[in-house]
């Protein structure tokens, strides 16, 4: 029985580092702003009738 083949691992390059360092915090900021805006509109009973 032969040894299991090693799968190729991804390389760490500038684009992948920038995606993790800049992209993920940008998504977090986007969702925080989205929920803040929805909450502000909800308090005024404009968008979300409950």
N, C-alpha and C positions, 0 to 999 in steps of 0.2 A: 504494500500500500504506500502510495506516495504522500508527500506532505501536502497539506491543503494550500492552494494558491493564495498568495497575498493579494488583496485588492489594492488598486492604486488609491493613494490618499490624495486629497486636494492640496493644491499649493497655496501658500499664504502670500498673496500679492497685495499691491496697494489698493486695488478696487475692493477686495474682500475686507480689508481692514477698514477702509472708509465706509463701507456698507454697515459694518457692525458698530463702528464708533459714531457715525453720523446718522445712519438710516434708522436704527432702532430708537434712539432718543427722539428723532423727528417724528416717528410714528406715535410715541408716547405723548409728546406735546400736542400732536394733532387730536388724539382721542381725548385728552384732558380738556382742550379748548372746545371740542365738540360737546362733551357732556356739560361743561360750564354754560355754553350757549343754550343747550336744550333746557337746562335747569332754570336759566334766566327767563326763557320764553314760557316755561311751565308755570312759573310764579305769576306771570301776567295772564295766564290762561289764554294764550294766543294759539299755540300750536298743539298742545296736548290737552284736550278736554277730558277730565277725569271725574 
